[in-house]
């Protein structure tokens, strides 16, 4: 899958549903979308067809009802979004992003411990 694929906001909403539910029909996705927004079935169908063409999802058409599976992973979406935020909002500084995130949000002791552990592992990899 080409790295330049960047899902739109609507496509990310659909991917979020697929990441949580796994393989989905258009109806499955549409029913989830309707819980939070006024979404037409044909709009959902068209978006998922476009996502298939872009390579964001795969489609199993062996049965009457097509089933879609996300190919664009949650991790890839997070990396893409984070790279954009770091580049545009934090002028390329990952440390500024981390400082801002830790300073502006409630962070549990467990989260801080996990961050410390990650930093220690990161430091060990850099010294090897």
The 8 nearest C-alpha neighbors of each residue, nearest first, counted from 0:
[[1, 2, 54, 4, 55, 70, 71, 3],
 [2, 0, 3, 4, 54, 53, 5, 55],
 [3, 1, 4, 0, 5, 75, 79, 71],
 [2, 4, 1, 5, 0, 79, 6, 53],
 [5, 3, 2, 1, 6, 53, 55, 0],
 [4, 6, 3, 7, 79, 76, 2, 55],
 [7, 5, 10, 11, 4, 8, 55, 9],
 [6, 8, 10, 9, 11, 5, 12, 4],
 [7, 9, 11, 10, 12, 6, 13, 5],
 [10, 8, 12, 11, 7, 13, 6, 46],
 [9, 11, 7, 13, 12, 8, 6, 14],
 [10, 12, 14, 8, 13, 9, 6, 15],
 [13, 11, 9, 15, 10, 14, 8, 16],
 [14, 12, 10, 16, 11, 15, 17, 9],
 [13, 15, 11, 17, 16, 12, 18, 10],
 [16, 14, 12, 18, 13, 17, 11, 19],
 [17, 15, 19, 13, 14, 18, 20, 28],
 [16, 18, 14, 21, 20, 19, 15, 69],
 [19, 17, 15, 16, 21, 20, 14, 69],
 [18, 20, 16, 17, 21, 15, 14, 22],
 [21, 19, 17, 18, 16, 22, 23, 15],
 [20, 22, 17, 18, 19, 23, 68, 69],
 [21, 23, 68, 67, 66, 17, 20, 24],
 [24, 22, 67, 66, 27, 21, 17, 25],
 [23, 25, 66, 27, 26, 65, 67, 28],
 [24, 26, 28, 27, 44, 29, 23, 43],
 [25, 27, 29, 24, 28, 30, 40, 23],
 [28, 26, 24, 30, 25, 29, 23, 31],
 [29, 27, 31, 25, 26, 30, 32, 16],
 [28, 30, 26, 32, 31, 27, 25, 40],
 [31, 29, 33, 27, 28, 32, 26, 34],
 [32, 30, 28, 29, 33, 34, 27, 16],
 [33, 31, 29, 34, 30, 35, 36, 28],
 [34, 32, 36, 30, 35, 31, 37, 38],
 [35, 33, 32, 31, 36, 30, 37, 29],
 [34, 36, 33, 32, 37, 31, 38, 30],
 [37, 35, 33, 38, 32, 34, 31, 39],
 [36, 38, 33, 39, 35, 32, 34, 40],
 [39, 37, 33, 36, 40, 32, 42, 43],
 [38, 40, 42, 41, 43, 37, 29, 33],
 [39, 41, 43, 42, 29, 44, 38, 26],
 [40, 42, 44, 43, 39, 45, 46, 38],
 [41, 43, 45, 39, 40, 44, 46, 38],
 [44, 42, 40, 46, 41, 45, 29, 47],
 [43, 45, 41, 47, 42, 46, 25, 40],
 [44, 46, 48, 42, 47, 43, 41, 49],
 [47, 45, 49, 43, 48, 44, 50, 42],
 [46, 48, 50, 44, 49, 45, 51, 43],
 [49, 47, 45, 51, 50, 46, 44, 52],
 [50, 48, 52, 46, 51, 47, 53, 45],
 [49, 51, 47, 53, 55, 48, 52, 56],
 [52, 50, 56, 48, 54, 49, 53, 57],
 [51, 53, 49, 50, 54, 48, 55, 56],
 [54, 52, 50, 51, 55, 49, 4, 56],
 [55, 53, 51, 52, 56, 50, 0, 57],
 [54, 56, 71, 50, 70, 53, 51, 69],
 [57, 55, 69, 70, 51, 68, 54, 50],
 [56, 58, 68, 67, 51, 70, 69, 59],
 [57, 59, 67, 66, 60, 65, 68, 56],
 [60, 58, 66, 65, 61, 67, 57, 62],
 [59, 61, 65, 62, 58, 66, 63, 64],
 [62, 60, 59, 63, 65, 64, 66, 58],
 [63, 61, 60, 64, 65, 59, 66, 58],
 [62, 64, 65, 61, 60, 66, 59, 24],
 [65, 63, 62, 66, 24, 60, 61, 25],
 [64, 66, 60, 59, 24, 63, 62, 58],
 [67, 65, 24, 59, 23, 58, 22, 64],
 [66, 68, 58, 23, 57, 22, 24, 56],
 [67, 69, 22, 57, 56, 70, 58, 21],
 [70, 68, 56, 71, 17, 55, 14, 57],
 [69, 71, 56, 55, 72, 68, 57, 54],
 [70, 72, 55, 69, 75, 56, 73, 76],
 [73, 71, 75, 74, 70, 76, 69, 18],
 [72, 74, 76, 75, 77, 71, 18, 15],
 [75, 73, 77, 72, 76, 78, 71, 79],
 [74, 76, 78, 72, 77, 73, 79, 71],
 [77, 75, 73, 79, 74, 78, 80, 72],
 [78, 76, 74, 80, 75, 79, 81, 73],
 [77, 79, 81, 75, 76, 80, 82, 74],
 [80, 78, 76, 82, 77, 81, 75, 83],
 [81, 79, 83, 77, 78, 82, 76, 84],
 [80, 82, 84, 78, 83, 79, 77, 85],
 [83, 81, 85, 79, 80, 84, 78, 86],
 [82, 84, 86, 80, 81, 85, 87, 79],
 [85, 83, 81, 88, 87, 86, 82, 80],
 [86, 84, 89, 91, 82, 83, 87, 88],
 [87, 85, 91, 90, 83, 84, 89, 82],
 [86, 88, 84, 90, 85, 89, 83, 91],
 [87, 89, 84, 85, 90, 86, 91, 83],
 [88, 90, 85, 92, 91, 87, 86, 96],
 [91, 89, 86, 87, 92, 88, 85, 84],
 [90, 92, 86, 85, 89, 93, 87, 88],
 [93, 91, 95, 94, 89, 90, 85, 96],
 [92, 94, 96, 95, 85, 91, 97, 89],
 [93, 95, 97, 96, 92, 98, 99, 89],
 [96, 94, 98, 92, 93, 97, 99, 89],
 [95, 97, 93, 99, 94, 98, 100, 89],
 [96, 98, 100, 94, 99, 95, 101, 93],
 [99, 97, 95, 101, 100, 96, 102, 94],
 [98, 100, 102, 96, 97, 101, 103, 95],
 [101, 99, 97, 103, 98, 102, 96, 104],
 [102, 100, 98, 99, 103, 104, 97, 106],
 [103, 101, 99, 100, 98, 104, 105, 97],
 [102, 104, 100, 101, 99, 105, 98, 106],
 [105, 103, 101, 102, 106, 100, 99, 107],
 [104, 106, 107, 103, 101, 102, 100, 108],
 [105, 107, 104, 110, 101, 108, 111, 109],
 [108, 106, 110, 109, 111, 105, 112, 104],
 [107, 109, 111, 110, 112, 106, 113, 105],
 [110, 108, 112, 107, 111, 113, 106, 114],
 [111, 109, 113, 107, 112, 108, 106, 114],
 [110, 112, 114, 108, 113, 109, 115, 107],
 [111, 113, 109, 115, 110, 114, 108, 116],
 [114, 112, 110, 116, 111, 115, 117, 109],
 [113, 115, 111, 117, 116, 112, 118, 110],
 [116, 114, 112, 118, 117, 113, 111, 119],
 [115, 117, 113, 119, 114, 118, 112, 120],
 [116, 118, 114, 120, 119, 115, 121, 113],
 [119, 117, 121, 115, 120, 116, 122, 114],
 [118, 120, 122, 116, 121, 117, 115, 123],
 [121, 119, 123, 117, 122, 118, 124, 116],
 [120, 122, 118, 124, 119, 123, 117, 125],
 [121, 123, 119, 125, 120, 124, 118, 126],
 [124, 122, 120, 126, 125, 121, 119, 127],
 [125, 123, 121, 127, 122, 126, 120, 119],
 [124, 126, 122, 123, 127, 121, 120, 119],
 [125, 127, 123, 124, 122, 121, 120, 119],
 [126, 124, 125, 123, 122, 121, 120, 119]]
